[in-house]
Amino acid sequence: MSVIVVGAGPTGLVLACELHRRGVPCRLLERTPHLPAGSRGKGIQPRTQEILDDLGVIEAVRAAGADYPTLRIHQPDGGVHDTRMDEVHPATSDAPYPNIWMLPQWKLGEILAQRLRELGGDIQFDADVLQIHQDDAGVRVEVATNGVVEEYAADYLVGADGGRSLVRKALGVDFLGETIESVRMLIADVRVDGLSRDFWHIWPEGQGVRLALCPLPGTDQFQLTAPLAADGDPAPIEDLLVDGKLLDVGWTSIYRANVRMVDRYRVGRVFLAGDAAHVHSPAGGQGLNTGIQDAYNLGWKLASVVLGGAGDLLDSYQDERLPVAAGVLGISTALLNKATAGDATAHRRDDPDLKQLGVGYRDSRLSIDERTNPSGVRAGDRAPDGPCPDTGRIFDALRGPQWTLLAAGASVTVPGVTTVAIDPATYGAERPTLYLVRPDGYVGLVTEMIDASRVTSYLRTYS
């Protein structure tokens, strides 16, 4: 096996899919006997939906989920007030998925696991990582599976095993930040009779929230959230309900506000991704999405190096993703602070940064914009969707594990590179321009030199 991935949450599953579809087999280890249960992170941001489109699962994700419902605030006098976290936005030419999409995390896990199997991979359950050893030749991992200890070897290992990551601890990487003990919450998946599933029901208490019940699409369950005292045990869920009759309690968890991240994503041949590298407040729906995008960034780079590409390509993973995690940590913490302060606008999620469509890597070593006065889409930016005469849509041309050359008002043929024509106005080009798009959908090279040798030179260095 070339790569070992520890943790079969969404981050690990996306990474395994990325490797398998590039012909790099990996061993995906999960310490539990089955995929993680529970609704957990249920919001899929627009940029993540684009990734799931590229992976070939967006139809299943859309079929199983739904738009976020209207919030129904139940007033103490028995009245209700309806509001929204954000307005429903229409799709645009450059962003086909403009709204956050709700899908229980366990269902997303099932969809990704099925895609992994279609690509020839699978999950090894009940697999506890005991020790990790690495040297210049590779990584060796001792794993206990149902009591049987085996040693596996690989070129690289990725820890995607959550906030309590055994891989991170084995590496000795500090998890910097704090646990805010004053912020604790009961979370549970419950069935409630007599409560409309058209609304996300909230019962306020003082400046905060006593209870919230959000209908989970594709199920007959609600996700229940209720604040807890810093040192108190949760009350019986039955005592929390205001309207309706409790029928069943499924997955439950006690959430503590952890705001932490690592200061390095790599130690030798071992990498960290997702919650193993950063944990956030759930406010704003950023954690799951940031983890998936870690995997999407790392997957093609690992595959390229394993298959003989430039080894220093892997250094760009930390350079690109660590600043993103720091920014996301700031956004989600600010939203948490608004909620704990009782801000009247704390429920709003209309900040465009939450959609993560603006995340980019302009400062990356991989981002080279050779224009004297860059305009429109620049190197390091997400490659937007738009019309494409050759394929219908730009995203149709980008879909898949390959590099793609978008020729704006230019004609060029680069051996081994898919090239499609686009209108210069689509990306704001003022003259004939080439946009070389990375396998993860970000623009690597922008040049007005309409010459195949410039593209091949870039690819020799960065692929």
Residue pairs with C-beta under 8 A, 6 or more apart in sequence:
1 25
1 26
1 27
1 152
1 153
1 154
2 19
2 24
2 25
2 26
2 154
2 155
2 156
2 306
3 19
3 24
3 25
3 26
3 27
3 154
3 155
3 156
3 157
3 158
3 302
3 306
4 26
4 27
4 29
4 139
4 141
4 152
4 154
4 156
4 157
4 158
5 12
5 15
5 16
5 19
5 26
5 27
5 28
5 29
5 157
5 158
5 160
6 12
6 29
6 129
6 157
6 158
6 159
6 160
6 161
6 166
6 167
7 29
7 30
7 159
7 160
7 161
7 162
7 165
7 274
7 276
8 16
8 28
8 29
8 30
8 35
8 36
8 109
8 113
8 123
8 125
9 36
9 105
9 109
9 160
9 162
9 274
9 275
9 291
10 41
10 105
10 108
10 109
10 112
10 274
10 288
10 291
10 292
11 160
11 273
11 274
11 275
11 291
11 292
11 294
11 295
12 28
12 30
12 158
12 160
12 161
12 273
12 274
12 295
13 28
13 109
13 112
13 113
13 115
13 116
14 51
14 55
14 112
14 292
14 295
14 296
14 299
15 26
15 158
15 160
15 273
15 295
15 298
15 299
16 26
16 28
16 116
16 121
17 55
17 112
17 115
17 116
17 119
17 121
17 299
18 55
18 295
18 296
18 298
18 299
18 300
18 303
18 401
19 25
19 26
19 121
19 299
19 302
19 303
20 26
20 116
20 119
20 120
20 121
21 55
21 119
21 401
22 299
22 300
22 303
22 307
22 401
23 303
23 307
24 302
24 303
24 306
24 307
25 120
25 121
26 121
26 154
27 124
27 152
27 154
28 116
28 121
28 122
28 123
28 124
29 124
29 127
29 129
29 143
30 123
30 124
30 125
30 126
30 127
31 126
31 127
31 128
31 129
31 161
32 125
32 126
33 125
33 126
34 125
35 106
35 109
35 110
35 113
35 123
36 105
36 106
36 109
37 106
37 250
37 251
38 104
38 105
38 106
38 187
38 189
38 250
38 251
38 253
39 104
39 105
39 106
39 187
39 189
39 216
39 221
39 223
39 251
40 104
40 105
40 106
40 187
40 253
40 288
41 105
41 282
41 285
41 287
41 288
41 289
42 102
42 103
42 104
42 105
42 214
42 216
42 223
42 285
43 68
43 100
43 101
43 102
43 285
43 288
43 289
44 52
44 61
44 65
44 100
44 101
44 102
44 103
44 108
44 285
44 288
44 289
45 100
45 285
45 286
45 289
45 354
45 355
45 356
46 95
46 97
46 98
46 99
46 100
46 355
46 356
46 357
47 289
47 293
47 355
47 356
47 357
47 359
47 382
48 288
48 289
48 292
48 293
48 356
49 58
49 61
49 97
49 101
50 96
50 97
50 385
50 395
50 441
51 292
51 293
51 296
51 441
52 58
52 61
53 96
53 97
53 395
53 399
54 395
54 398
54 399
54 400
54 441
55 112
55 115
56 115
56 399
57 111
57 112
57 115
58 97
60 111
60 114
61 101
61 103
61 108
61 111
62 101
64 103
64 107
64 111
64 217
64 218
65 101
65 102
65 103
65 107
65 217
65 218
66 101
66 102
66 217
66 218
67 88
67 99
67 101
67 102
68 84
68 85
68 86
68 99
68 100
68 102
68 200
69 102
69 198
69 199
69 200
69 214
69 215
70 82
70 83
70 84
70 198
70 199
70 200
71 82
71 83
71 84
71 85
71 199
71 200
71 202
71 347
72 80
72 81
72 82
72 196
72 199
72 200
72 201
72 202
73 80
73 81
73 82
73 83
73 202
73 204
74 80
74 201
74 202
74 203
74 204
74 242
74 243
75 81
75 204
76 204
82 199
83 347
85 347
85 348
85 349
85 350
86 99
86 100
86 348
86 349
86 350
87 350
88 99
89 98
89 99
90 98
91 97
91 98
92 98
93 385
93 386
93 387
94 384
94 385
94 386
95 357
95 384
95 385
96 385
96 393
96 395
98 355
100 285
100 349
100 354
100 355
102 216
102 217
103 217
103 218
104 189
104 216
104 217
104 218
104 219
104 221
104 223
105 288
106 251
107 218
113 123
116 122
116 123
124 145
126 145
126 146
127 143
127 144
127 145
128 143
128 144
128 145
129 141
129 142
129 143
129 161
129 166
129 167
129 170
130 142
130 143
130 144
130 149
131 141
131 142
131 170
132 139
132 140
132 141
132 142
132 157
132 167
132 170
132 171
132 270
133 139
133 140
133 141
134 140
134 157
134 268
134 269
134 270
138 153
138 154
138 155
138 156
138 269
139 153
139 154
139 155
139 156
139 157
139 269
139 270
140 151
140 152
140 153
141 151
141 152
141 153
141 154
141 157
142 149
142 150
142 151
143 149
143 150
143 151
143 152
155 269
155 306
156 269
156 270
156 271
156 302
156 305
156 306
157 167
157 269
157 270
157 271
158 167
158 270
158 271
158 272
158 273
158 298
158 302
159 165
159 166
159 167
159 168
159 171
159 270
159 271
159 272
159 273
159 276
160 272
160 273
160 274
160 276
160 291
160 295
161 167
161 276
162 274
162 275
162 276
163 175
163 258
163 260
163 275
163 276
163 279
165 272
165 275
165 276
167 270
167 272
167 276
168 175
168 262
168 272
168 276
168 277
171 267
171 270
171 272
172 267
173 262
173 263
173 264
173 267
173 272
174 262
174 263
175 260
175 261
175 262
176 260
176 261
176 262
176 263
177 258
177 259
177 260
177 261
177 279
177 329
178 258
178 259
178 260
179 256
179 257
179 258
179 259
179 260
180 256
180 257
180 258
180 259
180 336
181 230
181 256
182 230
182 340
183 227
183 256
183 257
183 281
183 336
183 340
184 227
184 228
184 229
184 230
184 254
184 255
184 256
184 257
185 225
185 226
185 227
185 228
185 254
185 255
186 224
186 225
186 226
186 227
186 228
186 234
186 237
186 252
186 253
186 254
186 255
187 223
187 224
187 225
187 252
187 253
187 254
187 255
188 223
188 224
188 237
188 249
188 250
188 251
188 252
188 253
189 216
189 219
189 221
189 222
189 223
189 224
189 249
189 250
189 251
189 252
190 213
190 221
190 222
190 224
190 237
190 246
190 247
190 248
190 249
190 250
191 220
191 221
191 222
191 246
191 247
191 248
191 250
192 213
192 222
192 241
192 244
192 245
192 246
192 247
193 244
193 245
193 246
193 247
194 243
194 244
194 245
195 201
195 213
195 222
195 243
195 244
197 215
197 222
198 215
199 215
200 212
200 213
200 214
200 215
201 212
201 213
201 214
201 222
201 243
202 209
202 211
202 212
202 347
203 209
203 210
203 211
203 212
203 242
204 210
206 342
207 341
207 342
208 227
208 339
208 340
208 342
209 225
209 226
209 227
210 226
210 227
210 240
211 224
211 225
211 226
211 240
211 241
211 242
212 224
212 225
212 226
213 222
213 223
213 224
214 222
214 223
214 225
215 221
215 222
216 222
216 223
221 250
224 237
224 240
226 234
226 240
228 234
228 254
234 254
237 246
237 249
238 246
255 282
257 281
257 336
258 279
259 279
259 280
259 281
259 329
259 332
259 333
259 336
260 278
260 279
261 277
261 278
261 279
261 322
261 325
261 326
261 329
262 272
262 277
262 278
262 322
263 322
264 318
264 322
265 271
265 272
265 273
265 277
265 317
265 318
265 321
265 322
266 272
266 314
266 315
266 317
266 318
271 298
271 302
271 314
271 317
273 291
273 294
273 295
273 298
274 290
274 291
274 292
274 294
274 295
275 287
275 291
277 294
277 321
277 325
278 287
278 290
278 325
278 328
278 329
279 287
280 286
280 287
280 290
280 328
280 329
280 332
280 333
281 332
281 333
281 335
281 336
282 332
283 332
283 335
283 336
283 339
284 331
284 332
284 335
284 349
284 351
284 354
285 349
285 354
286 328
286 331
286 332
286 354
286 356
287 328
287 332
289 356
290 324
290 325
290 328
290 356
293 321
293 324
293 356
293 359
294 321
294 325
296 440
297 317
297 320
297 321
297 440
298 317
298 321
299 440
300 401
300 438
300 439
300 440
301 313
301 314
301 316
301 317
302 314
303 401
304 310
304 313
304 463
305 311
305 313
305 314
309 463
310 461
310 462
310 463
313 366
313 462
313 463
315 365
316 364
316 365
316 366
319 364
319 365
320 361
320 364
320 366
324 359
331 351
331 353
331 354
335 346
338 345
338 346
339 346
352 358
357 382
358 382
359 382
360 380
360 381
360 382
360 442
361 367
361 380
361 442
362 378
362 379
362 380
362 381
363 380
364 380
366 380
366 438
366 444
366 462
367 378
367 379
367 380
367 442
367 443
367 444
368 379
368 444
368 445
368 446
368 447
368 458
369 378
369 379
369 380
369 445
369 446
370 445
370 446
370 447
370 448
370 449
371 433
371 446
371 447
371 448
374 446
375 428
375 429
375 430
376 427
376 428
376 429
376 430
377 383
377 384
377 427
377 428
377 435
377 443
377 446
378 443
378 446
379 443
379 444
379 445
379 446
380 442
380 443
381 442
381 443
382 441
382 442
382 443
383 394
383 398
383 406
383 435
383 437
383 441
383 442
383 443
384 394
384 426
384 427
385 393
385 394
385 395
386 393
386 394
386 422
386 426
386 427
387 393
387 394
387 422
387 423
387 426
388 394
388 396
388 397
388 420
388 421
388 422
389 420
389 421
389 422
390 397
390 420
390 421
391 397
391 420
394 406
394 420
394 422
394 426
397 404
397 406
397 418
397 420
398 404
398 437
398 441
401 439
402 417
402 418
402 439
403 417
403 418
403 436
403 437
403 438
403 439
403 444
403 459
403 463
404 417
404 418
404 419
404 420
404 436
404 437
405 412
405 414
405 417
405 418
405 419
405 420
405 434
405 435
405 436
405 437
405 455
406 419
406 420
406 421
406 422
406 427
406 434
406 435
406 436
406 437
407 419
407 420
407 421
407 422
407 432
407 434
407 450
408 421
408 422
408 423
408 424
408 426
408 427
408 429
408 432
408 433
408 434
408 435
409 423
409 424
409 429
409 431
409 432
409 433
410 421
410 432
410 433
410 434
410 450
411 421
411 450
412 419
412 434
412 450
412 451
412 452
412 455
413 419
413 452
414 452
414 455
414 456
415 452
415 456
417 436
417 455
417 459
422 435
424 430
424 431
424 432
424 433
427 433
427 435
431 448
432 448
432 450
433 446
433 447
433 448
434 445
434 446
434 447
434 448
434 449
434 450
434 454
434 455
435 443
435 445
435 446
436 443
436 444
436 445
436 446
436 455
436 458
436 459
437 443
437 444
438 444
444 458
444 462
445 454
445 455
445 458
447 454
447 455
